[in-house]
């Protein structure tokens, strides 16, 4: 089968796009790649003049249609869905191409562009819709879509895995608890509550902490972390914490890719009470879910004092994601939903 995969290639890190493209090829299909942010004009120019943004979006959609006409794929999978127009979707369908939307980012209604309203407008025009979080399914419920399915993030077994580390690695990267990811206000507040533990923080934005923040001593590197490094960071840690991004304005139930990735590294994972977690994982078996600051501190103390329990949880979490939650399995699920094939 020939599959046209439309996603964003982030220049700073590997993402769901590259993992899905690889999964398509590993399943024996031909993968045609289209970057849905391959604009002609720089963003700073487009943001100043609305007509330039409209023009550049049209050019991007035209290039996608030309690629589809040249390659004649059987299936087109669009991730995100904010930049592909209804006209483009209809033209792809007219060519006999099955169209799939896979929503990825949490719904946003408080941003200037009211971005999820674009998804709500475009979703009915796709043949199939898959949602990375159940909040998107709820928000699209009034549209009465014929084919809508839950399809969360996953891990890439080749990229996310346990690694051996040296004594030097342990010295450089070893902390009882680690967080790898960007600074957001809610994450800062959570991590401040455990700043008295042996905590290591790695990721973009953490150099913006206020001067008297108790987290300053915990920040090891404030920048993008390449996979080869964060595999070592995870391997050297006793616990990995994943507080989900929450701006307090938009609903988000979906599980962060960090959860799947850390579990695939055979880590003991502490994660906040994110609703979609319980669709795929069992609390205290595959990972540990904390409800509030008091519960978080209690679970950290317990797991640090009981390393056998932490290891058992890490082993169970690893088995769960490798068996059920890889990107190869996600692509299989899309193909099975569309064609009834494994």
N, C-alpha and C positions, 0 to 999 in steps of 0.2 A: 504494500500500500504506500501511496505517496501522501505525506502529511505536511501541510504548510503550518509552521508554528510561528505565531506572532507574539513577541514579547520584548522586554527591555533588557539590553545588555549593559549592565552597570559597569563603568570603567574602573570602579574602585573595588569591587568584590564580585565573586561568583554568586549567582542567585538561582532561584527556581527556574529561570529561563534556560540556563545552560544545563541544569540537571535534567530537565524535561527533554531537551533536544538530544542529550546523550541516551536517555531512556528509550526514546523513539527508535534510535539507531540500534540499540542493544536488542530491541524486540524484532529486529529484522526489517524495519520499515525505512523508506527513504524520507529524510527530513529536509525540508526547504525552510530556510530561516529568514525571517523579516524582523528587523529592529523597529519597534513602533515609536521610537523617539529619534529616528534618523532625520531630524529636521535640517533644512537648508540654512536657516538663519539662527543665530545664537538666541538663547532664551531671553537675555536682557533686551534684545531688540524687539522680539515678539511681544514681550510683556508691556512695552511702552505704547505700541500701536496695535489695536485690536484687529484692523484689517490685514496686517501682516501675519498675525497668528492664524486668522482664517485662511489666508492664502497658503501658508506653509502646511497647515493641516490638510488642505485639499491636495497639495503636491504629494504629501506623504501617502494619502489614500490612493492617489493615482498610481504611484509607484507600486503599491501593494497589488492593485488590480493588474498592472502590467506583468508583475512577477507571476501572478496566478494564471494569466493568459498564456504565458510562456511555458510554465511548468505543468499546468493542468493537474493540480492535486485532487485527490479523492476527498480529503478532509482538511478543514482549516480550523485550528485551535487558536483562539484569541485570549490571551491572559490580560487581566485588568479591564480593558474594554473602553477606556476613556477617549481614545484618539481614533478609533475606527468608526466611521460614519454609518448611518443606516443605509444610505445609498450604496456604499461599498458592500455591506452585508447582502443587500438584495441582488447586486450584480454578481457576487460570488455564487449565490444560490441559483441564479439564472443559468450559470455555467454548469450546474449539476454538482457543485461542491457543497458537501455537508458542512454547516457552520456550527461551531461550538464556542461558547463564552465560558471562561473560567475566571470568576471574580477573585481577586487576590487581596487588595488593600482593604482595610476596615472601612465601612461606610463613613463618608464625610458629608455632613450637612452644614457645618459651621464655617467651612472655608469660603473664600470669595467666590469660587466657581461652583459651589454647591455640587460637588463632583458626583455624589451617588445619584443625583437626579438624572445625570447622563446615563448611568447604568439602567435606571428604571425606565428611561425612554427607549433605550436601545435593545434591552433584553428580549422583548417579545419578537424581535425580528430574527433572532438566532433559532436554529433548529433545536439546539440543546443548550441548557444553562447549568453550570456547575458552580457551587459557591464554596469559598474557602472557610466561611463561618456561617453558623445558623442564623446570626443576626441578618445576614443578607437574604437568606431564604424567607425569613419573616417579613422583611421590608419589600420583597418582591411578591409576597403572597397574594396581594390584591389583584395582580396581573393575571392570575390563574394560568400560569405557564404550563404547557402540556408536559414538557420534559425538564424538570429541575431536580438537581441532586446535590447532596452534600459531598464535597471533595476537599478535605483539608490539606494542609501542607504535609511534608514528609521528609525523609532523609535520603541522601545519596550514599549507598553503602561503600563506594570506593573513596569518597571524599570525607565522610564522617565515620570515623572508626577509632578503636583503641590503638594507641601507639606506645612503643617502648621509649622511655626517657632515661637519660644519664643522670648521674649524681649532680652534675653541673646544671642540667635542666631543672632538677628538683630544687636546687638552690636559687636559681634565677626566677622560676615561675611558681614555685610551690607555695600555696596558701591553703588554709583550712577551707575557706569559702571563696569562690571566684564568681565574678560577673563579667561577661564579655558582651558589650553592646553600647549603644549610644546613650548619652545623657538626656533624660527627660525628667520633668519636675517630679512626677509621681515616683519614678525610680529613685531619684535622689532622696526623697522622703523615706522610702522603704529602707534603703541601704544605710541611711543615717542612723536608723534604729539598731543596726548591728555593727556599727563602726568600732565598737570595743572588742569585737572578735578579730581573729586573724583573717582579714578580708583583703582580697586583691581585685582591683577594678581595671578593666582594659577596654578602650573603645573611644570613639569620637566624642568630643564635646566636654570631656571631664576636666579640661583645663579651664573651663568657665565657672567652676565652683566659686562661691563667695570666699573671701580671704580667710574667714574663721570657720569654714566648714570642717567638721570632724572627719570628713572623707578624704581630705587632702593627703593624709599619710597613706591611704589605701590605693590611690591612683598610681598604677605602674606605668601606664602608657596611654596618652590621650590622642588617639588617631586610629585609622583603619587597621585592623588586624588581619593579616593574611592567614588562610586556613592552616598552613603548615605550623604557624606559631600557636594559634588557639587550640590546635590538637594537643600540643605540648602543655599548654596552660590547663586544659581540662584533665589531661593525664596526671598532672602533678597535684591536682586539687583533691580534697576529701569530699567536698560538696560543691555543686554548681547551683546558683540561684538564678531564677528567671522571673523577674517582675514584669508583667506585660505593660506595654504602653497604654496609658489611659489619660486622656485630656480632660475628662470630666464633662465633656459636652456631647460626644458621639458614643453610641453604643458599640461595643466590640466583645463578641463571645469567642472569636476564633483563637486557636492555639498558635503561638508563635513558632516559626521554623526552628528557633533556638531550642525548644523543648525536644523535638524529634532529633535534632543534630546532637545535642548533648547526650541523649539516651543512646544514640548510635555509637557514641564514644565510650559507652559503658560507664557512665557517670551516675552518681546518686544525685538526683535532681530535686530541688525545692522550688515550687512554683505557686503563684498566687491562685486564688479560687476562681479560675476562668471556666465559664460554664461548659464550653465544648470539650474540655479535658475529659470529662466523665463519659463521653461517647466512645473514647478510644483507650482510656487508661483507668486503672483502679488505684485509688488513694492507698498509700502505705504498702502497695505491692509493686507497682511499676515506678512510682515516684511519690513524693510527699507534698501534699497540698496544705499551704498555711492560710489561715483565715484572717489573722490580724497580727499586730506586732508581738503581742504576748505569746501567741501560738507559734509564730516564726522562731522566736528566741528559744522557746521550749523544745521545738523540734530540732533546732541546730544543736543544742546541748545534748539531747538524747542521741542523735546520730553520731556526733563526735565521740560520745562516751561508749557507743555500741557500734564499732566499725563492721562487725559481722552483719548487723541488720542493714547498714548502708550498702555493703557489698551485695547482699541478697537482693535488695531493691534495685541496685544498678544492673545486676545480672538479669532480673526479670524484665526491667524496662528495655534493656538491650534486645532480649529475645522478642519482645512485643513489637518493637519498631522494625526489626529486620524481617520478621515474619509477615507483618501486615501493613507497614507504613513506609514503603520506599517509593521513589518517584516512578520506578518501573511499574509498580502495582497501580499507581494513580493513572498512568497512561493506559494500562490494561483495562482499568475500570471505565475510562472514557470510551475506548474502542468497544468494549462489551456492551455498554449502554446504547451505543449508536448502531452496532452491527450484530449484537448478540453473539460475539465471538470472544474466546479467551485469548 
